[in-house]
Amino acid sequence: MLKGKHILIGISGSISAFKIAHLASLLKQAGAETRVIMTRNACRFIDPIVFDTLTGNRTVLDDFDRNNVSPVSHIDLPKWADVFLLAPASADLIGKAANGIADDMLTSAVIAAYSCPILISPAMNVHMYENPVLQENLEKLRKRGFTVVEPASGFEACGDTGRGRLPEAEELLERLELVCGAAHDFAGKKVLITAGATQEPLDPVRFLTNHSTGKMGAALARAAAVRGARVTLVAADMRVAPPLGVTVVRTGTAEEMFEAVMERFDEQDVVIMAAAVADFTPETTAPEKIKKDGSSASLAVRLKRTRDILASCGEKKRPGQFLCGFAMETENLIENAEAKLRRKNADMIAANSLRKEGAGFGTDTNVLTLLTPDSREELPLLTKDEASHRILDRILARL
């Protein structure tokens, strides 16, 4: 999603500067072009040659260095950038940025950066971060359009524990993707996505569930967020972390997911049902753990149907809303998916077979057939991120 994008990174004096080396490597793997500006104190923690090597571009340290890419690099680099990330941002850098001080290469570039979005990621001791002056400076920057990446909590290099840690490189990469990873063609759209495996309790210890990991739903949520949508992820049990930039609503059972979806359905522009929802749930849940009975070699459990979320959404759907469901089958894939499309009044069904290599539960890839009332499109083997964007492309074309 960042292939060909121009990423400008400003590094100030913090021991966490080493994390940016990993970020630079991730950006190179993603196909982005990265340039780095470092303060002199940042060079005390990590050598600029690291970034020269990882980015393929000379790190800029001094506005008066004749080897700079431009005689006025503090002006030209922000113009070149699609996004400007300040990470790690020390208290000194935050204070200077908030109060218009430009006394070195990096702060001069910050003052000149009005043509691209700016992300600022504070990194410092917890007591410094919680200082009211620091918080006032961050609020000033928010009001001026900076996006503040909240620090993580945990053990700090100085021995204290609390908020102030620079997020890991993978999170910073995801933040950059949200800002400039794709055209914001879903801006202004509200998208609800379900993900994960529901759990139907037998007793306080056991439950009925399935093999879904939530990877497909998480990929869809990430793709929609990157494209500018306001995303609500209604999540059952997931084996992957929800993406950044989405509102997460946690649910457990099929009934809880039904209630969560129906409560929010009317305000959505797009609803994508990617969760693996139980079709049946126990008629009764034992109040205590079911014990083995020596006189019986078997246990019978009576099940009842759960409420059908996709069908209920199809009944409520208003003109202009788009409803997409998923169908995982072990046989007669297309016939069963087409019947589901008609029966549940959906606008699209993404069908995949558990029998196909590279598809199914827990994989990073999928093989989908996209069915609408008037079309059928077979997609090749794709990563779930790639498949998610294909689905969103087709939805956008029909909205």
Buried (B, 14 or more C-beta within 10 A) or exposed (E): BBEEBBBBBBBBBBBBBBBBBBBBBBBBEBEBBBBBBBBEBBBEBBEBEBBEEBBEBBBBBBBEEEEBEEEEBBBBBBBBBBBBBBBBBBBBBBBBBBEEBBEBBBBBBBBBBEEBBBBBBBBBBBEBBEBEEBEEBBEBBEEEEBBBBEBBEEEBEEEEEBBBBBBEBEBBBBBBBBBBBBEBEBEEBBBBBBBBBBBBBBBEEBBBBBEBBBBBBBBBBBBBBBBBBBBBBBBBBBBBEBBBBBBBBBBBBBBBBBBBBBEBBEEBBBBBBBBBBBEBBBEEBBEEEEEEEEEEEEEEEEEEEBBBBBBBBBEBBEEEBBBBBBBBBEEEBBEBBBEBBEEBBBBBBBBBBEEBEBBBBEBEBBBBBBBBEEEEEEBEBBBBBBBBBBBBEBBBEEE
